[in-house]
Amino acid sequence: MPYPTLSDVLVAQPANYLTLRDGLTGLATSVDAHARGMVSAVTGVAWDGHTREAAVGRANEEKTAFGRIANVAREAASSIGAHVTSLQGLQAVLILDVIELFLDNYVIGDDWTVHDAMVYPGGDPVLDSVNAKVRERREQAARDYTSALKGKAGEFAAADRSLAHDAHSGIEGLNTLSPAGSAVSIRAADRLLDELRHHRQLSPTELTELREAAGLTPEQIEAIREGRPVSIAPNRYAYLRELMVGLDEMSPSEIDHLADYLGGRSGGSVQASLANGLQLMGNPLVNDGFGHHGGMAALPSKVREALQRTPVSFDTSYMAEVGPLWKLNNYHDLLALKDLLGKGDPALRVNTDIDRGLLKQAAELAGATSNREGLFLQYEDENGRLVKADDLTETINGLAGLVSVDHPA
């Protein structure tokens, strides 16, 4: 077990963290007071009607959001205070043990090794025999003291790590909940899309931001499988939402090929992350903890159109030339979505509106192929080109296979 040295413990100042604790406590108090004052200012104005109701509702939403920030600050302050108390107690015990051992003629090394420092006068056989027994007993005691001191030093180190972890987590929690954190994420998403549109190389940081924003933990995935809502950090949600807004005017094919120029691992990482981001934002169970959640309405408009538009219609306009046609209205968009989403993580294809939309489109296409009533029909895509029946069947099977892992869909 790693442990600090005796010198480390002697100079440690756990009480320094109390400044952070007090600052977080003060922040929580100020945020709460600000939220109450904001609601009071809105509700105190003498006005009526829908505008007032909307303003009061918005003020209360903001109060709830500020309340979450205050709670994180307060919990972090409480945790830091508890860890400081624990550290101070362990430090006091260690120093007291060292002093007691020193007074009992033991020497303690910086690595907590204890040695017997007693002077044993000799010259008398009887006394030498007694001294030998005393020395043996004290040397064994020194080994026991060494083990005990190192154990306590290990506890001190563990408490110190816990303190640092909770302090860091508290600050990170405030960063993710704060409006500034979401604003930074929005700017990062805008910057990423600008780089992709202009075929510029992405930095490792940009690739990591995109990959991490579009992922869930195994526990979160399991919760979604069970139909339970999952909250992700507001700044991550803001990043994904801005990404969807930026992709709004792109066709599924354009999104699918957006990162082709990168090639290699970078291109594959971006394509997989875009697919995962679409699945997350198309999932009504994924939310930011502030009332915003994914679903069909959160997807880019042309992706949404591809999933909702009637995929096939019967056309008799060309009966004299080629016979009756099934008009495929969004065939290539569905092909592009199948290709793109197939590059993502299958574990994220759970309970999503994207999968439900794809399943609906596959079912309607399959219905068209099975309801020909003995007529010789051809299939024409949205670009006016004929599609072979075998190719259409392969597409239908591909769509069904893609969503087959999403049992709730």
Secondary structure, DSSP 8 states (H G I E B T S, - for coil): -----HHHHHH--GGGHHHHHHHHHHHHHHHHHHHHHHHHHHHTS---SHHHHHHHHHHHHHHHHHHHHHHHHHHHHHHHHHHHHHHHHHHHHHHHHHHHHHHTTEEE-TTS-EEE------S-HHHHHHHHHHHHHHHHHHHHHHHHHHHHHHHHHHHHHHHHHHHHHHHHHHHHHSHHHHHHHHHHHHHHHHHHHTT----HHHHHHHHHHT---HHHHHHHHTT--EE--HHHHHHHHHHHHHTTTS-HHHHHTTTTTT-HHHHHHHHHHHHHHHHHHT-TTEE-SSS-B-SGGGS-HHHHHHHHS--EEEE-TTTTTT--EEEESSHHHHHHHHHHHTTS-GGG-SS-HHHHHHHHHHHHHHHHHH--TT---EEE-TTS-EE-HHHHHHHHHHHHHHHTT-TT-
